[in-house]
Amino acid sequence: MTFEFATVPIIISVVYGIIALLKKETKGSEKILTRLPLIAAILGAVLGAIAFFAMPDMIPAGNVFAAILIGGASGLAATGTNQIFKQMSKRDEEDKDDGDGDGDK
């Protein structure tokens, strides 16, 4: 039994955690924040290459180039995941602010 597609969510989770740690450690530096998608893509690509050589049965790639592309896309997916949570929390805050009961929006 192979677990080919387990690698993608693992890479997303690892990159998401590293990006969250990086944001916390740099105290949200604008210089770092603007480069997060690039950092995430590079981290994902590196993890994809590592997964290809360390556990070739776990990544759905026939060669290292494909593994790097899958890893890079997974890294970018981590950035997108972060934005989903960010936008949802922003919307929750807006809903709380609009929930004053006077009907104005």
mmCIF file of the C-alpha atoms, coordinates in Angstrom:
data_MODEL
# 
_entry.id   MODEL 
# 
loop_
_atom_site.group_PDB 
_atom_site.id 
_atom_site.type_symbol 
_atom_site.label_atom_id 
_atom_site.label_alt_id 
_atom_site.label_comp_id 
_atom_site.label_asym_id 
_atom_site.label_entity_id 
_atom_site.label_seq_id 
_atom_site.pdbx_PDB_ins_code 
_atom_site.Cartn_x 
_atom_site.Cartn_y 
_atom_site.Cartn_z 
_atom_site.occupancy 
_atom_site.B_iso_or_equiv 
_atom_site.pdbx_formal_charge 
_atom_site.auth_seq_id 
_atom_site.auth_comp_id 
_atom_site.auth_asym_id 
_atom_site.auth_atom_id 
_atom_site.pdbx_PDB_model_num 
ATOM 1   C CA . MET A 1 1   ? 0.000   0.000  0.000   1.00 0.00 ? 1   MET A CA 1 
ATOM 2   C CA . THR A 1 2   ? 1.428   3.374  -0.992  1.00 0.00 ? 2   THR A CA 1 
ATOM 3   C CA . PHE A 1 3   ? 0.764   6.727  0.583   1.00 0.00 ? 3   PHE A CA 1 
ATOM 4   C CA . GLU A 1 4   ? 1.667   8.858  -2.433  1.00 0.00 ? 4   GLU A CA 1 
ATOM 5   C CA . PHE A 1 5   ? -0.615  11.757 -1.709  1.00 0.00 ? 5   PHE A CA 1 
ATOM 6   C CA . ALA A 1 6   ? 0.169   11.966 2.001   1.00 0.00 ? 6   ALA A CA 1 
ATOM 7   C CA . THR A 1 7   ? 3.290   13.964 1.165   1.00 0.00 ? 7   THR A CA 1 
ATOM 8   C CA . VAL A 1 8   ? 1.411   17.007 -0.116  1.00 0.00 ? 8   VAL A CA 1 
ATOM 9   C CA . PRO A 1 9   ? -0.547  17.730 3.096   1.00 0.00 ? 9   PRO A CA 1 
ATOM 10  C CA . ILE A 1 10  ? 2.568   16.968 5.136   1.00 0.00 ? 10  ILE A CA 1 
ATOM 11  C CA . ILE A 1 11  ? 4.596   19.516 3.160   1.00 0.00 ? 11  ILE A CA 1 
ATOM 12  C CA . ILE A 1 12  ? 1.761   22.051 3.473   1.00 0.00 ? 12  ILE A CA 1 
ATOM 13  C CA . SER A 1 13  ? 1.617   21.538 7.244   1.00 0.00 ? 13  SER A CA 1 
ATOM 14  C CA . VAL A 1 14  ? 5.378   21.751 7.757   1.00 0.00 ? 14  VAL A CA 1 
ATOM 15  C CA . VAL A 1 15  ? 5.727   24.884 5.613   1.00 0.00 ? 15  VAL A CA 1 
ATOM 16  C CA . TYR A 1 16  ? 2.709   26.460 7.331   1.00 0.00 ? 16  TYR A CA 1 
ATOM 17  C CA . GLY A 1 17  ? 4.319   25.850 10.724  1.00 0.00 ? 17  GLY A CA 1 
ATOM 18  C CA . ILE A 1 18  ? 7.692   27.230 9.637   1.00 0.00 ? 18  ILE A CA 1 
ATOM 19  C CA . ILE A 1 19  ? 6.066   30.320 8.118   1.00 0.00 ? 19  ILE A CA 1 
ATOM 20  C CA . ALA A 1 20  ? 4.039   30.922 11.300  1.00 0.00 ? 20  ALA A CA 1 
ATOM 21  C CA . LEU A 1 21  ? 7.202   30.594 13.379  1.00 0.00 ? 21  LEU A CA 1 
ATOM 22  C CA . LEU A 1 22  ? 9.091   32.913 11.039  1.00 0.00 ? 22  LEU A CA 1 
ATOM 23  C CA . LYS A 1 23  ? 6.340   35.545 11.271  1.00 0.00 ? 23  LYS A CA 1 
ATOM 24  C CA . LYS A 1 24  ? 6.376   35.319 15.060  1.00 0.00 ? 24  LYS A CA 1 
ATOM 25  C CA . GLU A 1 25  ? 10.166  35.468 15.353  1.00 0.00 ? 25  GLU A CA 1 
ATOM 26  C CA . THR A 1 26  ? 10.470  38.468 13.004  1.00 0.00 ? 26  THR A CA 1 
ATOM 27  C CA . LYS A 1 27  ? 7.550   40.211 14.744  1.00 0.00 ? 27  LYS A CA 1 
ATOM 28  C CA . GLY A 1 28  ? 5.674   40.596 11.465  1.00 0.00 ? 28  GLY A CA 1 
ATOM 29  C CA . SER A 1 29  ? 8.446   42.500 9.698   1.00 0.00 ? 29  SER A CA 1 
ATOM 30  C CA . GLU A 1 30  ? 7.074   43.951 6.470   1.00 0.00 ? 30  GLU A CA 1 
ATOM 31  C CA . LYS A 1 31  ? 10.278  42.939 4.699   1.00 0.00 ? 31  LYS A CA 1 
ATOM 32  C CA . ILE A 1 32  ? 9.666   39.278 5.613   1.00 0.00 ? 32  ILE A CA 1 
ATOM 33  C CA . LEU A 1 33  ? 5.886   39.385 5.099   1.00 0.00 ? 33  LEU A CA 1 
ATOM 34  C CA . THR A 1 34  ? 6.254   40.463 1.474   1.00 0.00 ? 34  THR A CA 1 
ATOM 35  C CA . ARG A 1 35  ? 8.608   37.561 0.805   1.00 0.00 ? 35  ARG A CA 1 
ATOM 36  C CA . LEU A 1 36  ? 6.583   34.828 2.541   1.00 0.00 ? 36  LEU A CA 1 
ATOM 37  C CA . PRO A 1 37  ? 5.146   33.289 -0.653  1.00 0.00 ? 37  PRO A CA 1 
ATOM 38  C CA . LEU A 1 38  ? 8.643   32.996 -2.134  1.00 0.00 ? 38  LEU A CA 1 
ATOM 39  C CA . ILE A 1 39  ? 10.024  31.567 1.109   1.00 0.00 ? 39  ILE A CA 1 
ATOM 40  C CA . ALA A 1 40  ? 7.125   29.097 1.285   1.00 0.00 ? 40  ALA A CA 1 
ATOM 41  C CA . ALA A 1 41  ? 7.654   27.977 -2.320  1.00 0.00 ? 41  ALA A CA 1 
ATOM 42  C CA . ILE A 1 42  ? 11.386  27.452 -1.748  1.00 0.00 ? 42  ILE A CA 1 
ATOM 43  C CA . LEU A 1 43  ? 10.794  25.559 1.502   1.00 0.00 ? 43  LEU A CA 1 
ATOM 44  C CA . GLY A 1 44  ? 8.206   23.372 -0.208  1.00 0.00 ? 44  GLY A CA 1 
ATOM 45  C CA . ALA A 1 45  ? 10.517  22.693 -3.154  1.00 0.00 ? 45  ALA A CA 1 
ATOM 46  C CA . VAL A 1 46  ? 13.329  21.668 -0.804  1.00 0.00 ? 46  VAL A CA 1 
ATOM 47  C CA . LEU A 1 47  ? 10.981  19.414 1.160   1.00 0.00 ? 47  LEU A CA 1 
ATOM 48  C CA . GLY A 1 48  ? 9.698   17.901 -2.097  1.00 0.00 ? 48  GLY A CA 1 
ATOM 49  C CA . ALA A 1 49  ? 13.244  17.060 -3.194  1.00 0.00 ? 49  ALA A CA 1 
ATOM 50  C CA . ILE A 1 50  ? 14.063  15.609 0.229   1.00 0.00 ? 50  ILE A CA 1 
ATOM 51  C CA . ALA A 1 51  ? 10.894  13.506 0.148   1.00 0.00 ? 51  ALA A CA 1 
ATOM 52  C CA . PHE A 1 52  ? 11.751  12.259 -3.353  1.00 0.00 ? 52  PHE A CA 1 
ATOM 53  C CA . PHE A 1 53  ? 15.137  10.960 -2.263  1.00 0.00 ? 53  PHE A CA 1 
ATOM 54  C CA . ALA A 1 54  ? 14.249  9.904  1.302   1.00 0.00 ? 54  ALA A CA 1 
ATOM 55  C CA . MET A 1 55  ? 10.852  8.305  0.612   1.00 0.00 ? 55  MET A CA 1 
ATOM 56  C CA . PRO A 1 56  ? 10.325  7.958  -3.154  1.00 0.00 ? 56  PRO A CA 1 
ATOM 57  C CA . ASP A 1 57  ? 7.134   5.922  -2.709  1.00 0.00 ? 57  ASP A CA 1 
ATOM 58  C CA . MET A 1 58  ? 5.474   8.741  -0.771  1.00 0.00 ? 58  MET A CA 1 
ATOM 59  C CA . ILE A 1 59  ? 5.622   11.499 -3.381  1.00 0.00 ? 59  ILE A CA 1 
ATOM 60  C CA . PRO A 1 60  ? 3.670   11.235 -6.634  1.00 0.00 ? 60  PRO A CA 1 
ATOM 61  C CA . ALA A 1 61  ? 6.604   12.178 -8.870  1.00 0.00 ? 61  ALA A CA 1 
ATOM 62  C CA . GLY A 1 62  ? 8.567   10.273 -11.462 1.00 0.00 ? 62  GLY A CA 1 
ATOM 63  C CA . ASN A 1 63  ? 11.665  12.454 -11.203 1.00 0.00 ? 63  ASN A CA 1 
ATOM 64  C CA . VAL A 1 64  ? 13.253  15.036 -8.928  1.00 0.00 ? 64  VAL A CA 1 
ATOM 65  C CA . PHE A 1 65  ? 12.065  17.966 -11.065 1.00 0.00 ? 65  PHE A CA 1 
ATOM 66  C CA . ALA A 1 66  ? 8.438   16.898 -10.660 1.00 0.00 ? 66  ALA A CA 1 
ATOM 67  C CA . ALA A 1 67  ? 9.013   16.423 -6.912  1.00 0.00 ? 67  ALA A CA 1 
ATOM 68  C CA . ILE A 1 68  ? 10.402  19.968 -6.670  1.00 0.00 ? 68  ILE A CA 1 
ATOM 69  C CA . LEU A 1 69  ? 7.367   21.339 -8.526  1.00 0.00 ? 69  LEU A CA 1 
ATOM 70  C CA . ILE A 1 70  ? 4.957   19.405 -6.303  1.00 0.00 ? 70  ILE A CA 1 
ATOM 71  C CA . GLY A 1 71  ? 6.817   20.618 -3.210  1.00 0.00 ? 71  GLY A CA 1 
ATOM 72  C CA . GLY A 1 72  ? 6.851   24.225 -4.413  1.00 0.00 ? 72  GLY A CA 1 
ATOM 73  C CA . ALA A 1 73  ? 3.129   24.139 -5.155  1.00 0.00 ? 73  ALA A CA 1 
ATOM 74  C CA . SER A 1 74  ? 2.527   22.611 -1.725  1.00 0.00 ? 74  SER A CA 1 
ATOM 75  C CA . GLY A 1 75  ? 4.558   25.416 -0.151  1.00 0.00 ? 75  GLY A CA 1 
ATOM 76  C CA . LEU A 1 76  ? 2.441   28.000 -1.938  1.00 0.00 ? 76  LEU A CA 1 
ATOM 77  C CA . ALA A 1 77  ? -0.666  26.155 -0.767  1.00 0.00 ? 77  ALA A CA 1 
ATOM 78  C CA . ALA A 1 78  ? 0.530   26.751 2.795   1.00 0.00 ? 78  ALA A CA 1 
ATOM 79  C CA . THR A 1 79  ? 0.528   30.497 2.078   1.00 0.00 ? 79  THR A CA 1 
ATOM 80  C CA . GLY A 1 80  ? -2.999  30.198 0.684   1.00 0.00 ? 80  GLY A CA 1 
ATOM 81  C CA . THR A 1 81  ? -4.092  28.254 3.747   1.00 0.00 ? 81  THR A CA 1 
ATOM 82  C CA . ASN A 1 82  ? -2.744  31.036 5.938   1.00 0.00 ? 82  ASN A CA 1 
ATOM 83  C CA . GLN A 1 83  ? -4.727  33.593 3.946   1.00 0.00 ? 83  GLN A CA 1 
ATOM 84  C CA . ILE A 1 84  ? -7.923  31.570 4.304   1.00 0.00 ? 84  ILE A CA 1 
ATOM 85  C CA . PHE A 1 85  ? -7.614  31.603 8.090   1.00 0.00 ? 85  PHE A CA 1 
ATOM 86  C CA . LYS A 1 86  ? -6.645  35.271 8.073   1.00 0.00 ? 86  LYS A CA 1 
ATOM 87  C CA . GLN A 1 87  ? -9.634  36.281 5.950   1.00 0.00 ? 87  GLN A CA 1 
ATOM 88  C CA . MET A 1 88  ? -12.028 34.149 7.989   1.00 0.00 ? 88  MET A CA 1 
ATOM 89  C CA . SER A 1 89  ? -10.878 35.748 11.242  1.00 0.00 ? 89  SER A CA 1 
ATOM 90  C CA . LYS A 1 90  ? -11.115 39.194 9.653   1.00 0.00 ? 90  LYS A CA 1 
ATOM 91  C CA . ARG A 1 91  ? -14.671 38.430 8.568   1.00 0.00 ? 91  ARG A CA 1 
ATOM 92  C CA . ASP A 1 92  ? -15.551 37.177 12.058  1.00 0.00 ? 92  ASP A CA 1 
ATOM 93  C CA . GLU A 1 93  ? -14.295 40.466 13.503  1.00 0.00 ? 93  GLU A CA 1 
ATOM 94  C CA . GLU A 1 94  ? -16.343 42.444 10.972  1.00 0.00 ? 94  GLU A CA 1 
ATOM 95  C CA . ASP A 1 95  ? -19.433 40.390 11.823  1.00 0.00 ? 95  ASP A CA 1 
ATOM 96  C CA . LYS A 1 96  ? -18.930 41.129 15.529  1.00 0.00 ? 96  LYS A CA 1 
ATOM 97  C CA . ASP A 1 97  ? -18.567 44.839 14.801  1.00 0.00 ? 97  ASP A CA 1 
ATOM 98  C CA . ASP A 1 98  ? -21.716 44.842 12.646  1.00 0.00 ? 98  ASP A CA 1 
ATOM 99  C CA . GLY A 1 99  ? -23.704 42.848 15.192  1.00 0.00 ? 99  GLY A CA 1 
ATOM 100 C CA . ASP A 1 100 ? -24.810 45.899 17.198  1.00 0.00 ? 100 ASP A CA 1 
ATOM 101 C CA . GLY A 1 101 ? -28.475 45.296 16.364  1.00 0.00 ? 101 GLY A CA 1 
ATOM 102 C CA . ASP A 1 102 ? -29.298 48.638 14.726  1.00 0.00 ? 102 ASP A CA 1 
ATOM 103 C CA . GLY A 1 103 ? -29.607 47.154 11.234  1.00 0.00 ? 103 GLY A CA 1 
ATOM 104 C CA . ASP A 1 104 ? -26.946 49.385 9.632   1.00 0.00 ? 104 ASP A CA 1 
ATOM 105 C CA . LYS A 1 105 ? -24.311 47.643 7.543   1.00 0.00 ? 105 LYS A CA 1 
# 
